[in-house]
Amino acid sequence: MDYQFPKGFQGSGLHCGIKRNAQAEDLALIVSDRPAVGVGVYTRNLVCAAPVQLDRQRTPGDAFRGVVINSGNANACTGERGMADAKQMADWFGEACGFPGEQALVLSTGIIGEHLPLAKIKQGITDVSKQLGSGADSLTLAARGMMTTDTVPKIRGRSFELDGVPVSVVGLAKGAAMIGPSMATMLGVIMTDAAIRPEDAHPALSEAVDESFNCISVDGHTSTNDTVLLLANGAAGGPVVEGKSLSILRATILEVCEDLAQSIPADGEGATHLVTVEVHGCKSRKDAVQIAKTIADSPLVKTAIAGADPNWGRIVSAAGYAGIPFEPESVTLLINGLLVYEHGVPVKFDAEEVSASIRDNRDTGLVLILSEGAESARFWTTDLTAEYVRLNADYHT
């Protein structure tokens, strides 16, 4: 589907020279033609990058004009100069697009511990500012400017009506490895032309991130630059959303975040399977997430999926060491909808049928059912292949 920017937003991306590959975009701008509400959710890693620190200081707010994004250099572990460089990027962005630098947010991703090539970035910002557009091609260029080891740009969106006014929610994300909640080496920008108050925008984004980006894992590595931003500029022209309309907008933001979240492990480095882990029957959603995450992060579970091995024992035992009490005799497990374990014991099943269902499909579903309560959770991960090891052994971070 060819998504476009929501009303009032423009953007683009290009190669400015941060990455060695001259064909790879490494700088992007997203601009709102009017002040926008902006909120963010950030990495919980104590070692966090300068752009994270800057954006944390600036959000939430109601006068943001855009985001400047670079890839290929994370501006992390760069000390006082790193913070000065992040502010400089914001100032140059504002100068190029006609607004104060304080109204800009900054995202960076890539190699840590190296200073930004500021001269290249300054020229790149000037060049991108001259080619901004609102169509699908411009949106794709902006998404490509965020990519590092991603193989495809990640763009998702929804169009719908609120109070009789057509509005849209469109999101961009990057991420393929070093993925592990809370978020990971991933960036996300969610845009909407609906009007929403900052005090409503932040819980909407936080809830969406908790149920999407915080429910994905490739390798369990929580990174230094994880950021998801929400910008809402009200350009659709409707009233400030509240009540039922606010609930609809929040649900749509969650849908877009879930779509983007799934696209990240689906593009996981060296991955051959996208694995969805569902856990049902827990006392709380937190318990369900913890069990699902433990299964998803298990190297033995991930390698079993890579080898199309219907190894129920690895899945059940991973649930057992998640640190969440449950009755073992109540556990039931299905792999791709096929029952392999019920009421605490394995059942007779056609191992070749289950193996083929894994081997012949990129998507693999694991459903674990307990009897402790009514809460459930979904978690997305990848298998673990020799190619993942090769890629991350060769890639300098």
Phi and psi in degrees as a GROMACS rama.xvg file:
@    title "Ramachandran Plot"
@    xaxis  label "Phi"
@    yaxis  label "Psi"
@TYPE xy
-90.4055  96.5022  ASP-2
-78.418  154.795  TYR-3
-126.569  164.464  GLN-4
-62.9176  145.787  PHE-5
-60.4193  162.005  PRO-6
-53.5832  139.95  LYS-7
83.5678  -5.1344  GLY-8
-108.388  145.803  PHE-9
-138.893  168.516  GLN-10
-177.2  179.252  GLY-11
-177.855  179.976  SER-12
-155.806  160.421  GLY-13
-160.443  175.904  LEU-14
-92.4386  120.895  HIS-15
-109.943  -6.90287  CYS-16
115.3  5.89571  GLY-17
-71.2077  -46.9117  ILE-18
-84.0916  149.462  LYS-19
-67.3508  -35.7436  ARG-20
-74.6141  110.974  ASN-21
-68.4965  -11.8802  ALA-22
-91.1643  -3.55027  GLN-23
-102.92  119.523  ALA-24
-62.9096  141.204  GLU-25
-139.295  11.9371  ASP-26
-147.951  137.383  LEU-27
-142.997  148.94  ALA-28
-123.85  140.927  LEU-29
-126.059  124.879  ILE-30
-127.616  136.557  VAL-31
-102.746  138.903  SER-32
-78.5847  1.06874  ASP-33
-150.605  162.319  ARG-34
-58.4939  137.721  PRO-35
-124.66  146.74  ALA-36
-66.2396  136.133  VAL-37
-137.031  131.463  GLY-38
-136.325  161.837  VAL-39
-145.113  155.92  GLY-40
-124.924  134.269  VAL-41
-128.774  165.03  TYR-42
-53.9676  149.241  THR-43
-99.8433  5.24938  ARG-44
-67.9672  129.495  ASN-45
-63.1261  -28.3243  LEU-46
-90.223  95.9534  VAL-47
-121.388  151.944  CYS-48
-76.0635  161.676  ALA-49
-57.282  -43.4454  ALA-50
-60.9474  -34.3134  PRO-51
-63.6984  -46.329  VAL-52
-61.4856  -42.0301  GLN-53
-64.7389  -48.3919  LEU-54
-65.6058  -36.2628  ASP-55
-59.5996  -39.7926  ARG-56
-66.7009  -33.4188  GLN-57
-90.0947  -26.7912  ARG-58
-98.514  152.112  THR-59
-77.9083  161.893  PRO-60
-162.851  174.39  GLY-61
-129.294  20.1627  ASP-62
-135.181  29.8963  ALA-63
-80.3286  143.977  PHE-64
-112.785  -5.44525  ARG-65
160.924  -174.535  GLY-66
-133.259  133.56  VAL-67
-107.617  131.295  VAL-68
-128.861  132.171  ILE-69
-124.423  150.319  ASN-70
-125.569  159.362  SER-71
99.8691  -16.9572  GLY-72
-151.247  120.35  ASN-73
-82.0222  -12.4698  ALA-74
48.5822  46.3516  ASN-75
-117.235  144.836  ALA-76
60.2037  42.5117  CYS-77
-119.661  10.9485  THR-78
63.249  -154.145  GLY-79
-62.3851  -35.1766  GLU-80
-63.7529  -36.5477  ARG-81
-60.0248  -42.7451  GLY-82
-66.4499  -41.3893  MET-83
-61.3727  -38.8752  ALA-84
-66.8947  -39.766  ASP-85
-62.836  -44.0625  ALA-86
-63.7587  -36.7506  LYS-87
-64.3307  -40.895  GLN-88
-57.3324  -44.5419  MET-89
-62.7006  -41.9444  ALA-90
-65.6279  -44.7481  ASP-91
-62.0486  -39.1194  TRP-92
-59.0305  -48.1476  PHE-93
-62.2821  -42.5674  GLY-94
-60.7057  -41.8536  GLU-95
-69.7544  -29.3141  ALA-96
-112.468  1.27274  CYS-97
85.4193  39.5135  GLY-98
-150.844  162.747  PHE-99
-63.7964  142.614  PRO-100
-60.5924  -24.3745  GLY-101
-66.7038  -15.2954  GLU-102
-91.9863  11.6231  GLN-103
-111.69  149.586  ALA-104
-113.257  157.975  LEU-105
-130.344  136.108  VAL-106
-128.006  139.66  LEU-107
-139.218  149.81  SER-108
-154.705  148.593  THR-109
139.051  -146.842  GLY-110
-68.1658  136.991  ILE-111
-96.6916  158.372  ILE-112
83.1433  8.31794  GLY-113
-123.107  143.252  GLU-114
-76.7233  151.189  HIS-115
-68.7995  143.699  LEU-116
-79.8808  84.2258  PRO-117
-62.3477  -37.6288  LEU-118
-60.9171  -41.203  ALA-119
-66.3399  -40.5898  LYS-120
-67.0746  -41.0125  ILE-121
-58.8503  -47.4157  LYS-122
-65.0854  -38.8325  GLN-123
-62.7169  -41.389  GLY-124
-61.3983  -43.8438  ILE-125
-59.9289  -44.2375  THR-126
-67.5456  -43.8515  ASP-127
-65.0446  -37.8654  VAL-128
-61.5426  -19.8491  SER-129
-89.7057  -5.22467  LYS-130
-126.28  23.5176  GLN-131
-64.072  143.454  LEU-132
-149.892  168.952  GLY-133
-110.702  -3.77826  SER-134
-85.3822  -175.933  GLY-135
-63.4599  -39.1303  ALA-136
-64.2225  -42.2614  ASP-137
-66.4786  -40.5545  SER-138
-62.6257  -41.6731  LEU-139
-65.0736  -40.8905  THR-140
-62.391  -39.8296  LEU-141
-62.8865  -42.839  ALA-142
-64.9402  -38.0779  ALA-143
-68.0001  -30.7785  ARG-144
-66.8609  -15.264  GLY-145
-89.7762  -14.2347  MET-146
-77.4298  144.93  MET-147
-116.66  -89.7294  THR-148
-91.2939  3.60443  THR-149
-57.4169  146.006  ASP-150
-97.2109  -17.8302  THR-151
-142.305  149.566  VAL-152
-68.7234  147.184  PRO-153
-114.529  109.441  LYS-154
-135.947  130.259  ILE-155
-142.568  156.564  ARG-156
-167.454  171.495  GLY-157
-142.338  144.534  ARG-158
-122.429  138.283  SER-159
-163.491  -175.03  PHE-160
-117.435  139.767  GLU-161
-126.476  121.912  LEU-162
53.5095  36.9502  ASP-163
80.0039  5.54541  GLY-164
-111.922  128.16  VAL-165
-66.0622  128.042  PRO-166
-134.365  167.517  VAL-167
-143.608  154.987  SER-168
-126.452  121.804  VAL-169
-130.813  136.007  VAL-170
-129.574  149.027  GLY-171
-119.908  147.16  LEU-172
-149.436  158.121  ALA-173
-134.616  149.209  LYS-174
156.687  139.861  GLY-175
-149.298  -27.4785  ALA-176
-149.056  179.367  ALA-177
48.6372  51.685  MET-178
-114.63  117.901  ILE-179
-171.387  126.369  GLY-180
-54.5061  148.964  PRO-181
-81.4023  114.565  SER-182
50.7636  -157.94  MET-183
-173.666  -153.906  ALA-184
-70.5846  75.6673  THR-185
-144.215  147.057  MET-186
-125.029  147.708  LEU-187
-145.647  140.141  GLY-188
-129.312  118.005  VAL-189
-106.533  128.648  ILE-190
-121.777  142.004  MET-191
-143.759  146.378  THR-192
-93.6284  8.16589  ASP-193
-76.7525  158.723  ALA-194
-99.4472  123.825  ALA-195
-141.925  142.585  ILE-196
-74.6786  148.822  ARG-197
-56.174  -38.4272  PRO-198
-69.5792  -18.0339  GLU-199
-95.3066  -29.7994  ASP-200
-67.6487  -40.7866  ALA-201
-65.4579  -48.447  HIS-202
-63.6638  -31.3972  PRO-203
-62.9168  -45.1485  ALA-204
-70.0889  -43.198  LEU-205
-59.334  -44.8499  SER-206
-63.003  -43.3744  GLU-207
-63.6009  -42.5953  ALA-208
-65.2412  -41.5361  VAL-209
-58.4023  -36.6889  ASP-210
-96.3133  3.77841  GLU-211
-132.835  -82.0649  SER-212
-64.0299  -27.7178  PHE-213
-85.3525  8.44919  ASN-214
-122.51  32.4474  CYS-215
-128.445  151.902  ILE-216
-156.957  136.254  SER-217
-107.671  -48.6147  VAL-218
-137.462  8.69646  ASP-219
75.4885  10.7684  GLY-220
-94.0252  111.952  HIS-221
-85.2884  123.711  THR-222
-97.4931  -174.871  SER-223
-92.9264  -14.8758  THR-224
-120.356  5.01539  ASN-225
-54.5607  124.642  ASP-226
-151.605  136.114  THR-227
-126.505  125.373  VAL-228
-111.319  148.062  LEU-229
-122.358  124.303  LEU-230
-117.484  131.112  LEU-231
-132.249  116.378  ALA-232
-108.008  -5.07048  ASN-233
68.8122  13.5484  GLY-234
-68.4831  -15.2045  ALA-235
-65.189  -24.197  ALA-236
95.8426  -0.595894  GLY-237
-82.8464  175.761  GLY-238
-71.0213  164.015  PRO-239
-59.1314  127.691  VAL-240
-74.6898  141.804  VAL-241
-157.253  170.382  GLU-242
59.4332  -132.868  GLY-243
-61.1819  -38.8355  LYS-244
-63.814  -37.4266  SER-245
-64.7052  -39.8795  LEU-246
-62.7311  -39.9326  SER-247
-65.836  -42.7568  ILE-248
-63.5278  -43.8134  LEU-249
-60.7313  -42.7437  ARG-250
-63.6017  -36.43  ALA-251
-71.5328  -40.4944  THR-252
-58.6491  -41.9601  ILE-253
-61.7912  -43.9177  LEU-254
-59.5952  -44.6652  GLU-255
-65.4324  -41.6538  VAL-256
-64.4038  -38.7607  CYS-257
-64.7504  -42.0025  GLU-258
-60.5235  -45.2688  ASP-259
-66.478  -41.1426  LEU-260
-60.4106  -44.4471  ALA-261
-64.6509  -31.3001  GLN-262
-68.8017  -20.1077  SER-263
-75.1212  -56.7482  ILE-264
-65.0506  -26.852  PRO-265
-62.3894  -24.03  ALA-266
-105.263  16.5015  ASP-267
-57.5177  142.381  GLY-268
-58.8582  123.146  GLU-269
71.6923  3.7886  GLY-270
-75.9114  143.797  ALA-271
-115.124  -6.36054  THR-272
-141.222  140.437  HIS-273
-96.9549  122.182  LEU-274
-110.334  123.675  VAL-275
-104.523  119.342  THR-276
-104.781  119.306  VAL-277
-111.83  133.649  GLU-278
-124.215  125.83  VAL-279
-121.238  156.134  HIS-280
84.5583  33.4889  GLY-281
-103.694  163.625  CYS-282
-70.6765  -31.7313  LYS-283
-144.814  159.535  SER-284
-64.2138  -35.1709  ARG-285
-58.8668  -42.3535  LYS-286
-62.6499  -43.7026  ASP-287
-63.5257  -41.7479  ALA-288
-62.8528  -43.1145  VAL-289
-62.2873  -42.3771  GLN-290
-67.2017  -44.9104  ILE-291
-62.294  -42.0424  ALA-292
-63.582  -40.9735  LYS-293
-63.1339  -42.6314  THR-294
-63.1119  -45.9709  ILE-295
-64.1429  -33.1065  ALA-296
-86.185  -7.96924  ASP-297
-67.7823  118.241  SER-298
-59.4905  -32.923  PRO-299
-70.9903  -38.2029  LEU-300
-65.3365  -45.0321  VAL-301
-64.6829  -39.8324  LYS-302
-72.502  -31.3393  THR-303
-62.2119  -42.5209  ALA-304
-63.5047  -41.8359  ILE-305
-58.5952  -35.2502  ALA-306
-94.0975  8.6746  GLY-307
55.4569  38.4767  ALA-308
-97.8664  115.319  ASP-309
-76.5041  61.5364  PRO-310
-86.4678  84.8461  ASN-311
-60.5613  -30.9754  TRP-312
-61.9412  -39.4322  GLY-313
-66.2856  -36.853  ARG-314
-71.5914  -48.0931  ILE-315
-65.6004  -41.0334  VAL-316
-69.4415  -33.3541  SER-317
-63.0356  -41.0855  ALA-318
-60.3741  -36.9357  ALA-319
-68.4044  -25.1922  GLY-320
-103.379  15.7795  TYR-321
-72.38  -11.6131  ALA-322
86.0117  11.6647  GLY-323
-111.772  118.469  ILE-324
-64.0536  136.592  PRO-325
-156.821  165.767  PHE-326
-84.3242  108.404  GLU-327
-57.3531  -33.4419  PRO-328
-70.6386  -7.39769  GLU-329
-97.2661  -5.35757  SER-330
-74.0713  133.553  VAL-331
-127.191  142.328  THR-332
-135.328  133.337  LEU-333
-121.229  138.643  LEU-334
-115.079  118.243  ILE-335
51.199  41.0688  ASN-336
79.5804  0.789852  GLY-337
-102.818  125.612  LEU-338
-71.2757  123.989  LEU-339
-123.168  -13.5566  VAL-340
-155.08  131.7  TYR-341
-147.413  133.811  GLU-342
52.4003  41.6038  HIS-343
86.3328  4.37891  GLY-344
-141.44  153.128  VAL-345
-68.8291  151.311  PRO-346
-113.111  163.906  VAL-347
-69.7976  128.796  LYS-348
-148.381  160.97  PHE-349
-82.2299  100.299  ASP-350
-59.9088  -37.558  ALA-351
-68.1073  -36.302  GLU-352
-63.7364  -45.3849  GLU-353
-66.3949  -42.2763  VAL-354
-60.3085  -43.8159  SER-355
-64.5351  -35.4636  ALA-356
-65.2721  -29.3282  SER-357
-79.9042  -50.3679  ILE-358
-62.3028  -37.0338  ARG-359
-92.2935  1.97528  ASP-360
-134.905  141.119  ASN-361
-71.5615  -33.1031  ARG-362
-89.0276  131.543  ASP-363
-126.048  131.526  THR-364
-114.421  126.964  GLY-365
-113.897  123.777  LEU-366
-121.577  115.91  VAL-367
-109.228  127.799  LEU-368
-118.8  123.396  ILE-369
-111.45  -174.983  LEU-370
-134.167  35.8272  SER-371
-94.8906  -19.3448  GLU-372
179.445  -159.054  GLY-373
-112.763  4.67594  ALA-374
-91.1873  152.169  GLU-375
-144.5  171.033  SER-376
-158.54  154.863  ALA-377
-118.198  147.014  ARG-378
-142.301  138.65  PHE-379
-115.336  138.041  TRP-380
-148.587  -170.887  THR-381
-125.811  171.287  THR-382
-78.7863  176.343  ASP-383
-123.082  114.655  LEU-384
-116.976  165.791  THR-385
-62.2047  -30.4662  ALA-386
-66.3348  -35.7231  GLU-387
-60.9418  -44.9834  TYR-388
-61.439  -43.4331  VAL-389
-62.7542  -46.3079  ARG-390
-61.7869  -43.1569  LEU-391
-82.7013  -16.8449  ASN-392
-75.0539  -31.9847  ALA-393
-88.0603  -22.5096  ASP-394
-89.9414  122.431  TYR-395
-82.8709  125.722  HIS-396
